[in-house]
């Protein structure tokens, strides 16, 4: 039960800088009177603005603020839901939106949109359209139920029957379906991944068991062959080392050949120089009998003797040179032998190095093969651990399949539940149940207003109207007064259904100018009987131009324009006129 208690506003439309305060629960019936433009319908705009942030009539938010003061526009609305007290304060210039519960501010850290959502969905549990259908019957911007589109008609009915929760549940389920679908996709990927691991592990075990021993035998054969090659190479190295050692011994014999050649060459040079000098001296004495320089005669005996001596010396030199030439030839032969032995030693040493490299490489290959054999051997020895790993993969796959199955069941359940929560599901069944009751109530109120037609709504909320005169009518075919009777009958019906369902029951009912034009043909007394005795526990406000209505109501509110501002005053029934 929503009980509206008081509304107050200032600088709102034509109201001034002082609060206009209206009690909403003090009197059973109240009439609001005044001339056109006096501010009678401002209560409708103030109510809708406070609750839904928009006026009832087609007024922009910029037009809401009183143009004279142009600031500090505020509406305050007090109401209770069951035993909980609420106050909504909403303003413009500055913007203000406060919700209080039992004197404490709510949702101070939330955005205005989140606050509004909380107000409509959690506190009021109705939106603007539903509020206007059960609280307000107006002639200005009011859109009657029969002029609403099919989706909006359904929205009103769902609010009344308190089944919009199924739409919320459907939205929640959609999110759950989305989340579960994502988890199913993840599990599907995991399932495939684990299945691939199982196949790989099975192949690995098969490879170990089938080719492991064969690989060991092949590698051992390679090692044996390489070992034989190593032995052959080692034997070759040993032979070559012996050869090198022998050649190194032999080369020692010729190691002095180079030095000897140098000495013999030097000695030969000296002998040749002496031979040349002696030959020149001999030739001098043979050619000259006197000194060419001093022209003194040379003694003949001395000259002949000197020539003989020099000839003997030259002969000795020739013999010595012959011996040296022989020695040099021998030394050159020794030098050639030395060089040859050096080349052979170098060649053999290189061969030894290359053979040692082959031995080293072969040894590395053997070590690698030995390591591979050890690895394969360990694999063969650890086959059980590999089988255990395979079993672990299979267990993991089994668990994934279980999880997938359970999640798939939940997914299917959510899908099925969501189907039930759609418009043609549970909600449709509930609406189908209440449609006959709705039709019964509408026709009851129509008859109470002396309007004898058979009005029914189908499950899609399309009307079917029959009268004693015509078989088929539509809402649009009636006069404005007849439409108003239908609108009133629906309004009263919605309130009755809300009461029965205990959904959005409220004490407030406001009717704007229903007596001024459309209901001229309906007796005022009959109508007041309905709102007094049939519409129970309601505080009814009727907005009207008619002065003759005031005697029919418990309370009179009169609005007047004073210096451009709308002023409210309480009126004694005797003073009206």
C-alpha positions in Angstrom: 0.0 0.0 0.0 1.4 3.4 -1.1 -0.1 6.2 1.0 0.6 9.6 -0.3 0.5 12.1 2.6 1.6 15.5 1.5 3.0 17.4 -1.5 4.6 20.9 -1.4 6.2 22.9 -4.1 7.5 26.4 -4.8 8.7 28.2 -7.9 7.1 25.4 -9.8 5.2 26.6 -12.9 3.1 29.6 -11.7 3.7 29.1 -7.9 5.8 31.7 -6.2 8.7 31.6 -3.8 6.6 30.2 -0.9 5.6 26.6 -0.6 2.2 25.6 -1.7 1.3 22.7 0.6 -1.5 20.1 -0.1 -2.5 17.3 2.3 -3.1 14.2 0.3 -4.6 11.9 2.9 -6.7 14.1 5.2 -10.0 14.2 3.3 -12.0 11.5 1.6 -13.0 13.8 -1.3 -11.5 17.1 -2.3 -12.4 19.4 -5.2 -9.9 21.7 -6.7 -11.4 24.8 -8.2 -10.3 28.0 -9.9 -10.3 29.8 -13.2 -8.3 28.7 -16.2 -4.5 29.2 -15.6 -5.0 29.6 -11.9 -2.9 26.5 -11.2 -5.5 23.8 -10.5 -3.7 21.1 -12.5 -0.2 21.9 -11.1 -0.6 19.2 -8.5 -0.6 16.6 -11.4 2.7 18.0 -12.8 4.2 18.3 -9.3 3.3 14.7 -8.5 4.8 13.2 -11.7 7.8 15.5 -11.6 8.6 14.4 -8.0 8.2 10.7 -8.7 9.3 10.4 -12.4 11.3 13.6 -13.2 8.8 14.7 -15.8 5.5 16.7 -15.6 2.1 15.2 -16.4 1.4 17.6 -19.1 3.4 18.3 -22.2 5.8 20.8 -20.6 9.5 20.9 -21.0 11.7 20.9 -17.9 13.0 24.4 -18.7 9.3 25.6 -18.6 8.8 24.1 -15.1 10.8 26.7 -13.3 8.8 29.9 -12.6 9.9 32.4 -15.1 9.7 35.3 -12.7 12.0 33.9 -10.0 13.9 31.6 -12.3 15.5 29.6 -9.5 15.0 27.3 -6.5 12.3 25.2 -8.1 11.5 22.5 -5.5 8.9 19.7 -5.1 8.7 17.7 -1.9 6.5 14.6 -1.7 5.8 12.6 1.5 4.5 9.1 1.3 4.7 5.7 3.0 5.0 2.1 1.7 3.4 0.0 4.4 5.1 1.2 7.6 8.1 2.8 5.9 8.2 6.6 5.5 9.6 8.2 2.4 10.3 11.7 1.2 11.3 12.6 -2.3 12.8 16.0 -2.9 13.4 17.1 -6.5 14.5 20.5 -7.7 15.8 22.6 -10.6 18.2 25.5 -10.4 20.0 24.0 -8.6 19.3 20.4 -9.7 18.3 18.3 -6.7 17.2 14.7 -6.2 17.0 13.3 -2.7 15.2 10.2 -1.4 14.8 9.8 2.3 13.7 6.6 4.1 12.6 7.1 7.7 14.5 10.4 7.7 17.8 9.0 6.3 19.1 9.8 2.8 19.3 6.9 0.4 21.8 6.2 -2.4 23.8 9.3 -1.9 26.7 7.9 -3.9 24.6 6.6 -6.7 23.9 8.4 -10.0 20.6 10.1 -10.6 19.6 7.4 -13.1 20.3 4.7 -10.5 18.3 6.6 -7.9 15.4 6.9 -10.2 15.6 3.2 -11.1 15.6 2.3 -7.4 12.6 4.6 -6.7 10.5 3.0 -9.5 11.5 -0.6 -9.2 12.2 -1.1 -5.5 10.1 1.5 -3.7 7.1 2.4 -5.8 7.2 -0.8 -8.0 5.5 1.1 -10.8 6.5 3.3 -13.6 5.0 6.5 -15.1 2.5 4.8 -17.4 1.2 2.5 -14.6 1.0 5.4 -12.2 -1.1 7.5 -14.5 -3.5 4.6 -15.2 -4.4 4.0 -11.6 -3.9 7.4 -10.0 -4.8 10.0 -12.6 -7.6 10.5 -15.0 -6.9 13.7 -16.8 -8.2 15.6 -19.8 -4.9 17.3 -20.7 -2.0 15.0 -21.4 -3.6 11.9 -20.1 -3.4 8.9 -22.4 -6.3 6.5 -21.5 -5.6 2.8 -21.4 -7.7 2.3 -24.6 -5.4 4.7 -26.5 -2.2 2.9 -25.4 -0.3 0.6 -27.8 -0.5 -3.1 -27.2 3.0 -3.3 -25.5 2.1 -0.4 -23.2 -1.3 -2.0 -22.3 0.6 -5.2 -21.4 3.0 -3.1 -19.3 0.2 -1.6 -17.3 -1.5 -5.0 -16.8 1.8 -6.6 -15.8 2.4 -3.9 -13.2 -1.2 -4.4 -11.8 -0.9 -8.2 -11.6 2.6 -7.9 -10.2 4.1 -10.1 -12.8 6.7 -7.7 -14.3 9.0 -9.5 -11.9 9.0 -12.3 -14.5 10.5 -9.9 -17.0 13.2 -9.1 -14.5 13.7 -12.8 -13.9 13.8 -13.3 -17.7 16.5 -10.6 -18.0 18.5 -12.2 -15.1 18.1 -15.6 -16.8 19.3 -14.2 -20.1 22.5 -13.0 -18.3 22.8 -16.4 -16.7 22.3 -18.1 -20.1 25.0 -15.8 -21.6 27.4 -16.6 -18.7 26.7 -20.4 -18.8 27.1 -20.4 -22.6 30.5 -18.8 -22.2 31.5 -21.4 -19.6 30.3 -24.2 -21.9 32.4 -22.8 -24.7 35.4 -22.7 -22.3 34.7 -26.3 -21.1 34.4 -27.4 -24.8 37.8 -26.0 -25.6 39.2 -27.6 -22.4 37.6 -30.9 -23.4 39.3 -30.8 -26.8 42.6 -29.8 -25.3 42.6 -32.7 -22.8 41.5 -35.1 -25.5 44.4 -33.9 -27.7 46.8 -34.5 -24.7 45.5 -38.0 -24.3 46.1 -38.9 -28.0 49.6 -37.4 -27.8 50.4 -39.3 -24.5 49.1 -42.5 -26.0 51.3 -42.0 -29.1 54.2 -41.2 -26.9 53.8 -44.4 -24.8 53.4 -46.4 -27.9 56.5 -44.9 -29.4 58.4 -45.7 -26.2 57.2 -49.3 -26.0 57.5 -50.1 -29.7 60.6 -48.3 -30.8 62.5 -47.7 -27.5 64.5 -50.9 -27.5 65.1 -50.9 -31.2 66.5 -47.3 -30.9 68.8 -48.5 -28.1 70.1 -51.4 -30.2 70.7 -49.1 -33.2 72.5 -46.5 -31.1 74.6 -49.2 -29.5 75.6 -50.5 -32.9 76.6 -47.0 -33.9 78.7 -46.7 -30.7 80.4 -50.0 -31.5 81.2 -49.0 -35.1 82.5 -45.6 -33.9 84.6 -47.3 -31.2 86.2 -49.5 -33.8 86.9 -46.4 -35.9 88.4 -44.8 -32.8 90.7 -47.8 -32.3 91.7 -47.7 -35.9 92.4 -44.0 -35.7 94.3 -44.4 -32.5 96.4 -47.1 -34.0 97.1 -44.9 -37.0 98.1 -42.0 -34.7 100.5 -44.3 -32.8 102.2 -45.4 -36.1 102.4 -41.8 -37.2 103.9 -40.8 -33.9 106.6 -43.5 -34.3 107.3 -42.3 -37.8 107.5 -38.7 -36.6 109.9 -39.7 -33.7 112.1 -41.6 -36.2 112.2 -38.6 -38.6 112.9 -36.3 -35.7 115.9 -38.5 -34.7 117.1 -38.5 -38.3 116.7 -34.8 -38.7 119.0 -34.2 -35.8 121.8 -35.6 -38.0 121.2 -32.8 -40.5 120.3 -30.1 -38.1 123.7 -28.4 -38.4 123.7 -28.3 -42.3 122.5 -24.8 -42.5 125.1 -23.4 -40.1 127.8 -25.4 -41.9 126.7 -24.0 -45.3 127.0 -20.5 -43.9 130.5 -21.2 -42.5 131.7 -22.9 -45.8 130.3 -20.1 -47.8 132.1 -17.5 -45.7 135.4 -19.5 -45.9 135.0 -20.0 -49.7 134.5 -16.3 -50.0 137.7 -15.5 -48.2 139.7 -18.1 -50.2 138.3 -16.8 -53.4 139.4 -13.3 -52.3 142.9 -14.5 -51.5 143.0 -16.5 -54.7 142.0 -13.4 -56.7 144.6 -11.2 -54.9 147.4 -13.8 -55.4 146.5 -14.1 -59.1 146.6 -10.4 -59.6 150.0 -10.2 -57.8 151.4 -13.1 -59.9 150.1 -11.5 -63.1 151.8 -8.2 -62.0 155.2 -9.8 -61.7 154.7 -11.7 -64.9 153.9 -8.6 -66.8 156.2 -6.0 -65.2 160.1 -6.0 -64.9 160.0 -2.5 -63.3 157.7 -0.7 -61.0 155.1 1.2 -63.0 154.9 3.8 -60.2 158.5 4.5 -59.5 160.0 3.1 -62.7 162.6 1.3 -60.6 163.7 -2.1 -62.1 162.7 -5.3 -60.4 165.4 -7.8 -59.7 164.8 -10.7 -62.0 165.6 -13.4 -59.5 163.3 -11.8 -57.1 160.6 -11.5 -59.7 160.9 -15.1 -60.8 161.0 -16.4 -57.3 158.0 -14.3 -56.4 156.0 -15.6 -59.4 156.8 -19.2 -58.3 155.8 -18.5 -54.8 152.6 -16.9 -55.9 151.8 -19.8 -58.3 152.3 -22.3 -55.5 150.0 -20.3 -53.3 147.4 -20.1 -56.1 147.6 -23.8 -56.6 147.1 -24.3 -52.8 144.1 -22.0 -53.0 142.7 -24.0 -55.9 143.0 -27.2 -54.0 141.4 -25.7 -50.9 138.5 -24.2 -53.0 138.0 -27.7 -54.6 137.7 -29.2 -51.1 135.4 -26.4 -50.0 133.2 -26.9 -53.1 132.9 -30.6 -52.3 132.1 -29.8 -48.7 129.4 -27.3 -49.8 127.9 -29.8 -52.2 127.7 -32.3 -49.3 126.3 -29.7 -47.0 123.6 -28.7 -49.6 122.6 -32.3 -49.9 122.3 -32.6 -46.1 120.3 -29.3 -46.1 117.9 -30.7 -48.7 117.5 -33.8 -46.7 116.7 -31.7 -43.6 114.1 -29.7 -45.4 112.5 -32.9 -46.8 112.4 -34.4 -43.4 110.8 -31.2 -41.9 108.0 -31.4 -44.6 107.4 -35.0 -43.9 107.2 -34.4 -40.1 104.8 -31.4 -40.7 102.6 -33.5 -43.0 102.6 -36.4 -40.5 101.8 -34.1 -37.6 98.9 -32.6 -39.5 97.6 -36.1 -40.2 97.9 -36.9 -36.5 95.9 -33.7 -35.7 93.2 -34.5 -38.2 93.0 -38.1 -36.9 92.8 -36.9 -33.3 89.9 -34.5 -34.3 88.1 -37.5 -35.8 88.7 -39.4 -32.6 87.3 -36.5 -30.5 84.3 -36.0 -32.7 83.6 -39.7 -32.7 84.0 -39.7 -28.9 81.4 -36.8 -28.6 79.0 -38.7 -30.9 79.4 -41.8 -28.7 78.8 -39.7 -25.6 75.7 -38.2 -27.2 74.4 -41.6 -28.2 75.1 -42.9 -24.7 73.1 -40.0 -23.3 70.2 -40.8 -25.7 70.4 -44.4 -24.7 70.1 -43.4 -21.0 67.1 -41.2 -21.8 65.4 -44.0 -23.7 66.3 -46.4 -20.9 64.8 -44.1 -18.3 61.6 -43.7 -20.4 61.4 -47.5 -20.6 62.0 -47.7 -16.9 59.4 -44.9 -16.3 56.7 -46.3 -18.5 54.5 -46.6 -15.4 54.8 -42.8 -14.7 53.8 -42.1 -18.3 50.8 -44.4 -17.9 50.0 -42.5 -14.7 50.1 -39.3 -16.6 47.8 -40.8 -19.2 45.4 -41.9 -16.5 45.5 -38.3 -15.0 44.6 -36.9 -18.4 41.7 -39.4 -18.8 40.4 -38.5 -15.3 40.6 -34.8 -16.1 38.7 -35.4 -19.3 36.1 -37.4 -17.4 35.7 -34.6 -14.9 35.4 -32.0 -17.7 32.7 -34.2 -19.4 30.8 -34.3 -16.0 31.1 -30.6 -15.5 30.0 -30.0 -19.1 27.0 -32.3 -18.7 25.9 -30.6 -15.5 26.4 -27.2 -17.0 24.6 -28.2 -20.1 21.7 -29.4 -18.0 21.7 -26.0 -16.2 21.9 -24.3 -19.6 18.9 -26.3 -20.9 17.0 -25.5 -17.7 17.7 -21.8 -18.0 16.6 -21.8 -21.6 13.4 -23.7 -20.7 12.7 -21.4 -17.8 13.3 -18.3 -19.9 10.8 -19.6 -22.4 8.3 -19.9 -19.6 9.0 -16.3 -18.5 8.4 -14.8 -21.9 5.2 -13.0 -22.7 3.5 -16.1 -24.0 4.6 -18.2 -21.0 3.7 -17.9 -17.4 2.7 -14.3 -17.7 0.2 -15.1 -20.4 -1.3 -17.8 -18.2 -1.7 -15.4 -15.3 -3.2 -12.7 -17.6 -5.6 -15.3 -19.1 -6.7 -16.1 -15.6 -7.5 -12.5 -14.7 -9.0 -11.4 -18.0 -12.6 -12.6 -17.1 -12.4 -10.9 -13.7 -11.2 -7.7 -15.4 -14.0 -7.8 -17.9 -16.6 -8.4 -15.1 -15.3 -5.4 -13.1 -15.3 -3.1 -16.1 -18.9 -4.0 -17.0 -19.9 -3.6 -13.3 -18.7 -0.1 -13.2 -20.1 0.7 -16.7 -23.6 -0.4 -15.4 -23.2 1.7 -12.3 -22.7 4.7 -14.6 -25.8 3.7 -16.6 -23.7 2.7 -19.6 -25.2 -0.7 -20.7 -22.7 -2.2 -23.1 -20.8 -5.5 -23.0 -17.1 -4.5 -22.9 -14.4 -7.3 -23.0 -10.7 -7.4 -23.4 -9.0 -10.4 -25.0 -5.7 -11.8 -24.0 -3.9 -9.4 -26.4 -5.8 -6.5 -24.7 -7.9 -5.7 -27.8 -11.4 -4.6 -27.0 -14.6 -6.2 -28.1 -17.7 -4.0 -27.4 -21.3 -5.1 -28.0 -24.5 -3.2 -27.2 -28.2 -3.9 -27.5 -28.3 -1.8 -30.6 -25.1 -2.8 -32.4 -23.2 -6.1 -32.4 -19.8 -4.6 -32.7 -18.4 -1.3 -31.5 -14.9 0.1 -31.1 -13.6 2.5 -28.4 -13.0 5.1 -31.1 -16.6 5.0 -32.3 -18.0 6.4 -29.0 -18.6 10.0 -28.0 -16.2 11.7 -25.6 -18.6 11.2 -22.7 -19.0 7.5 -23.5 -15.2 7.2 -23.8 -14.9 8.9 -20.4 -17.2 6.3 -18.8 -15.1 3.5 -20.3 -11.9 5.2 -19.1 -13.4 5.6 -15.6 -14.6 2.0 -15.5 -11.1 0.8 -16.5 -9.5 3.2 -13.9 -11.7 1.8 -11.1 -11.1 -1.7 -12.3 -7.3 -1.3 -12.3 -7.5 0.0 -8.7 -9.7 -3.0 -7.7 -7.3 -5.5 -9.3 -4.3 -3.8 -7.7 -6.1 -4.1 -4.3 -6.8 -7.7 -4.9 -3.2 -8.5 -5.9 -1.8 -6.1 -3.3 0.6 -4.9 -5.9 0.4 -1.1 -6.4 -2.5 -0.1 -4.1 -2.5 3.6 -3.4 -4.8 6.0 -1.5 -4.6 8.7 -4.2 -7.0 9.2 -7.1 -7.0 12.4 -9.1 -9.5 13.2 -11.9 -9.0 16.3 -14.0 -12.1 18.0 -15.4 -14.1 14.8 -15.6 -17.3 16.7 -14.7 -16.7 19.7 -17.0 -17.5 18.3 -20.4 -17.3 14.6 -20.9 -19.6 13.5 -18.0 -22.3 16.1 -18.4 -24.8 13.4 -19.0 -23.8 11.4 -15.9 -25.3 12.3 -12.6 -22.8 13.8 -10.3 -24.4 12.1 -7.3 -24.2 8.7 -8.9 -20.5 9.2 -9.7 -19.7 10.5 -6.2 -21.4 7.4 -4.8 -19.0 5.3 -6.8 -15.9 7.1 -5.6 -17.1 7.2 -2.0 -18.5 3.8 -1.5 -17.0 1.6 -4.2 -13.5 3.0 -4.5 -12.6 2.3 -0.9 -9.8 3.8 1.2 -9.1 6.4 -1.4 -8.4 10.1 -1.1 -10.1 11.5 -4.2 -9.2 14.8 -5.8 -11.4 16.3 -8.5 -10.2 19.2 -10.6 -13.1 21.3 -12.0 -14.3 24.6 -13.1 -17.8 23.9 -11.8 -18.7 25.9 -8.7 -21.8 23.9 -8.0 -19.7 20.8 -7.1 -18.2 22.2 -3.9 -21.1 21.1 -1.7 -20.6 17.5 -2.8 -17.0 17.3 -1.4 -15.5 17.1 2.0 -12.7 19.6 1.2 -12.4 22.6 -1.2 -9.1 23.9 -2.6 -9.3 27.1 -4.5 -6.4 28.5 -6.7 -6.3 32.1 -7.7 -3.8 34.2 -9.6 -2.4 37.1 -7.6 0.1 39.4 -9.3 1.0 36.5 -11.7 1.5 33.9 -9.0 -0.8 31.0 -8.2 -2.1 31.1 -4.7 -3.9 28.3 -2.8 -6.4 29.0 -0.1 -8.8 26.8 1.9 -12.4 27.7 1.4 -15.5 27.5 3.6 -18.3 25.9 1.6 -20.5 28.9 2.5 -18.1 31.4 1.0 -17.8 29.9 -2.4 -19.7 31.6 -5.1 
